[in-house]
Structures are given as C-alpha cells and as structure tokens.
Amino acid sequence: MRAAVVTRYGAPDVLTLREVARPTPGPRDLLIRIKAATVSSGDARVRARRVPEGMGLLVRLALGWSGPRQPILGTECAGVVEAVGAGVTRFRVGDAVVAFLGAAMGAHAGYVCVREDGAVAPKPEALSWDEASALLFGGTTALHYLRAARLKPGERVLVLGASGAVGVAAVQLARHDGAEVTAVCSAANASLVTELGAARVIDYHAEDFTRGDARWDVVMDCVGATDYARCRRVLAPGGRLLRVVCGLGGQLAAPWQGRLSGHRVIAGVAAERPEDVRRLVELARDGVYRAVIDASMPLSRIAEAHARVDSGHKRGSVVVTLEGDP
Ligand SMILES: NC(=O)c1ccc[n+]([C@@H]2O[C@H](COP(=O)([O-])OP(=O)(O)OC[C@H]3O[C@@H](n4cnc5c(N)ncnc54)[C@H](OP(=O)(O)O)[C@@H]3O)[C@@H](O)[C@H]2O)c1
C-alpha cells in the first residue's frame, strides 16, 4: 500500500511517499481502506518534534530519538471495512466507518487496522469522507477538557483559539451543553464561530480578553496563548482554566495553581476513549456537531498539507484524501 513516511524529524520535506506492507488484521481487528484522513496539529508536532516547553526529552523517549518509531503519522480517518478478523462481530466488510487512532497513528496510508472495540464507529451517512475524517481529533480533545471542567448549563465559557480543530469542536460542544460561549479568534473567522454557536466574538488582534470587565466560569486555551497569572482576574469564583497546550512546568503546577483563589487549572494529554468517539458520531448524526474543513488535497500533496498546519492559521482541519491515489 502507499503511505506517507517520516523517518527523521524535520520540515515537511522529510515526508516521502513509499510502498509499504499492508497491515494484517488480528482476530478482533478491522482492516480499514482509508478514504480520507486529517493532518492534525498533533501530526505536524510529531513530524517537526515541536513540543511544549520542557517536554523535549520525554517526547524523544516516548516517540523515538531521531525520528518517530511509528513512521506513518495520521491520528484520525474515515474509510471502508475491507476485511475483518475471525472474532469480529460488530462490523462487517463494506461498512463505512470513522476511527480515531490517536497516539498510535497510522492513518496516512492506504489501510490501517483498529480493534473492533476500540475508537471506531459507523460513519454518519450524510457526511462526506472529508467531513467524517475530521470529527475526532479536535472533538475528543474538547470533550475531554469540557468533562474535566464539569461544565454546567448556563456557565460562561471563553474559547481561546476558537477557529482551530480543537476550538471549533469546543465552541459547538460547550454550546450544546448549554454554555454561553465567547470565541477568541481573528475577525476573518468571526462569522464561522458565530455560526457554530458563539454568542460573542473577541478579535484577538484588536482586544485582550484579560483586560475587560467580563468574567468567565471556564477559559479554555486551545492554542497555548495564555496562562493562569494572566487569566486569574477574568475567572469567576469557582472558575476553571483549561490549558490544552501547556509546557512541563505548567502541567506540574496545574494541580496547585489557583487553589487560594478558588480556581482550578487543568492541563495534560486528553484521554482516548472509544465512548467519546461514539458520542461525537451521534452528535454529528444529529446535526449538532460538525467538522470544519480548511483544505483537502490528495495524499501525494502531504508535504503541502503539513506546511498549511505548520502555518498555525488553519481553520478547523486539513484533510488528505486517498481515493484515486495511485
Ligand atoms: N492536550 C492534548 O491532549 C491535545 C490534544 C489535541 C491537540 N492539542 C494541541 O492543541 C493545539 C490546537 O490544535 P488545533 O489543531 O486546534 O489548532 P492550531 O493549528 O494549533 O490552531 C489554529 C488556529 O488557531 C488560531 N490562533 C492562533 N493563535 C491564536 C491566538 N493567539 N488567539 C486566538 N486564536 C489563535 C488561528 O487563527 P488565525 O489564523 O486567525 O490566527 C487558527 O485558526 C495544538 O497545539 C495541539 O498540539 C493538545
């Protein structure tokens, strides 16, 4: 099968297209023929070994010293079940599915295997392959953090970086949970985030949300643009700061920060839960949650897709398609 392969960390030109062996499904596995996959900010971080402050050594030990041990990146995909292991009961050959591979990666290839009881669910019929492939990276992260915040209906939530893949999911899911959402993004993305459910938009080029009189119950920083010292004043009593992007020092300090002021700071890696994948698929089927596609291009242009993600300016997700790729 064809795959985009990374054998050493670096700029997008380290990506090469190669023929590699097709994986063989185990007894409880599905073999998925991939139609579309995203190039997520996680993929671009691994390729470039661009990690939050203080995490360099840990990440090299976890992922590989000079290049990733898993050379095929790609955290989420949509495709068709091509084959199933002998013990599979929940899916059949020909089923259209979405899958979240998370840290295991492997979606930038013709085929991937996932366990039938893993993070895989039927693809909502009304969605295109591109739309279906982009439901899970931002969605699972947003669900994880909003759950950790114990968000209650009527609470005021500020989403910083509301136009990225995590941000667009957070705006929609917080709104769906009954929160009143303020989105922080560029003026160019104001109409997008309003459509997704934001009641108020702050243009981060024109206004600093930490300076006004408004207060929020939850501040969710999806881009690593703030910290507790800067947000403390705008957190309401009982307020929570969700630091989706946070260096090692911030992660170690999080459990203690804010305690004296009655605040909580939450940081760390989002959990990968099969039930979150099923919930996101249900919400997408019900029309209350959707992916936003920044750009879609064939796998042969994967370096270009990574460069777009590296820009830090994508709106939602960048997709690579495998349909028709030789
Ligand atoms: N903790 C975890 O487990 C976890 C899981 C998943 C992802 N992440 C991390 O979450 C981050 C977000 O990923 P992503 O894919 O959603 O998006 P991303 O590519 O990091 O963000 C792109 C978007 O952020 C906006 N943006 C950039 N700087 C901003 C600022 N200062 N204020 C407001 N908006 C700003 C950009 O808009 P403009 O073009 O208008 O600037 C763009 O639309 C990544 O760093 C990723 O590694 C963490």
The ligand as an SDF file (V2000), in Angstrom:
LIG
                    3D

 48 52  0  0  0  0  0  0  0  0999 V2000
   -3.6310   18.3230   25.3370 N   0  0  0  0  0  0  0  0  0  0  0  0
   -3.9390   17.4640   24.3820 C   0  0  0  0  0  0  0  0  0  0  0  0
   -4.1300   16.2630   24.6000 O   0  0  0  0  0  0  0  0  0  0  0  0
   -4.1050   17.9760   22.9660 C   0  0  0  0  0  0  0  0  0  0  0  0
   -4.8860   17.2510   22.0650 C   0  0  0  0  0  0  0  0  0  0  0  0
   -5.0770   17.7490   20.7800 C   0  0  0  0  0  0  0  0  0  0  0  0
   -4.4470   18.9370   20.4070 C   0  0  0  0  0  0  0  0  0  0  0  0
   -3.6420   19.5830   21.2780 N   0  0  0  0  0  0  0  0  0  0  0  0
   -2.9640   20.8330   20.8880 C   0  0  0  0  0  0  0  0  0  0  0  0
   -3.9670   21.8010   20.7130 O   0  0  0  0  0  0  0  0  0  0  0  0
   -3.4820   22.8260   19.8450 C   0  0  0  0  0  0  0  0  0  0  0  0
   -4.5900   23.2570   18.9330 C   0  0  0  0  0  0  0  0  0  0  0  0
   -4.6760   22.4490   17.8360 O   0  0  0  0  0  0  0  0  0  0  0  0
   -5.6520   22.8060   16.6300 P   0  0  0  0  0  0  0  0  0  0  0  0
   -5.4740   21.7480   15.6220 O   0  0  0  0  0  0  0  0  0  0  0  0
   -6.9870   23.1090   17.1310 O   0  0  0  0  0  0  0  0  0  0  0  0
   -5.1800   24.1930   16.0460 O   0  0  0  0  0  0  0  0  0  0  0  0
   -3.9340   25.0090   15.6370 P   0  0  0  0  0  0  0  0  0  0  0  0
   -3.4490   24.6640   14.3180 O   0  0  0  0  0  0  0  0  0  0  0  0
   -2.9160   24.9770   16.7070 O   0  0  0  0  0  0  0  0  0  0  0  0
   -4.6270   26.4470   15.6790 O   0  0  0  0  0  0  0  0  0  0  0  0
   -5.0050   27.1030   14.5290 C   0  0  0  0  0  0  0  0  0  0  0  0
   -5.9850   28.2080   14.8140 C   0  0  0  0  0  0  0  0  0  0  0  0
   -5.6640   28.9530   15.9960 O   0  0  0  0  0  0  0  0  0  0  0  0
   -5.8740   30.3400   15.7570 C   0  0  0  0  0  0  0  0  0  0  0  0
   -4.9680   31.0960   16.6250 N   0  0  0  0  0  0  0  0  0  0  0  0
   -3.6180   31.0910   16.6180 C   0  0  0  0  0  0  0  0  0  0  0  0
   -3.1550   31.8960   17.6000 N   0  0  0  0  0  0  0  0  0  0  0  0
   -4.2250   32.4170   18.2320 C   0  0  0  0  0  0  0  0  0  0  0  0
   -4.4090   33.3140   19.3280 C   0  0  0  0  0  0  0  0  0  0  0  0
   -3.3690   33.8480   19.9820 N   0  0  0  0  0  0  0  0  0  0  0  0
   -5.6650   33.6160   19.7150 N   0  0  0  0  0  0  0  0  0  0  0  0
   -6.7280   33.1000   19.0790 C   0  0  0  0  0  0  0  0  0  0  0  0
   -6.6330   32.2550   18.0150 N   0  0  0  0  0  0  0  0  0  0  0  0
   -5.4010   31.9180   17.6130 C   0  0  0  0  0  0  0  0  0  0  0  0
   -5.5760   30.5130   14.2920 C   0  0  0  0  0  0  0  0  0  0  0  0
   -6.3360   31.5830   13.8100 O   0  0  0  0  0  0  0  0  0  0  0  0
   -5.6740   32.8090   12.9750 P   0  0  0  0  0  0  0  0  0  0  0  0
   -5.2560   32.2400   11.6760 O   0  0  0  0  0  0  0  0  0  0  0  0
   -6.7820   33.7650   12.8630 O   0  0  0  0  0  0  0  0  0  0  0  0
   -4.5190   33.2820   13.7960 O   0  0  0  0  0  0  0  0  0  0  0  0
   -6.0300   29.1740   13.6690 C   0  0  0  0  0  0  0  0  0  0  0  0
   -7.3600   29.2080   13.1720 O   0  0  0  0  0  0  0  0  0  0  0  0
   -2.2330   22.2460   19.1700 C   0  0  0  0  0  0  0  0  0  0  0  0
   -1.0870   22.8630   19.7160 O   0  0  0  0  0  0  0  0  0  0  0  0
   -2.2670   20.7810   19.5310 C   0  0  0  0  0  0  0  0  0  0  0  0
   -0.9870   20.2190   19.5990 O   0  0  0  0  0  0  0  0  0  0  0  0
   -3.4670   19.1420   22.5580 C   0  0  0  0  0  0  0  0  0  0  0  0
  1  2  1  0
  2  3  2  0
  2  4  1  0
  4  5  1  0
  4 48  2  0
  5  6  2  0
  6  7  1  0
  7  8  2  0
  8  9  1  0
  8 48  1  0
  9 10  1  0
  9 46  1  0
 10 11  1  0
 11 12  1  0
 11 44  1  0
 12 13  1  0
 13 14  1  0
 14 15  2  0
 14 16  1  0
 14 17  1  0
 17 18  1  0
 18 19  2  0
 18 20  1  0
 18 21  1  0
 21 22  1  0
 22 23  1  0
 23 24  1  0
 23 42  1  0
 24 25  1  0
 25 26  1  0
 25 36  1  0
 26 27  1  0
 26 35  1  0
 27 28  2  0
 28 29  1  0
 29 30  1  0
 29 35  2  0
 30 31  1  0
 30 32  2  0
 32 33  1  0
 33 34  2  0
 34 35  1  0
 36 37  1  0
 36 42  1  0
 37 38  1  0
 38 39  2  0
 38 40  1  0
 38 41  1  0
 42 43  1  0
 44 45  1  0
 44 46  1  0
 46 47  1  0
M  CHG  2   8   1  16  -1
M  END
$$$$
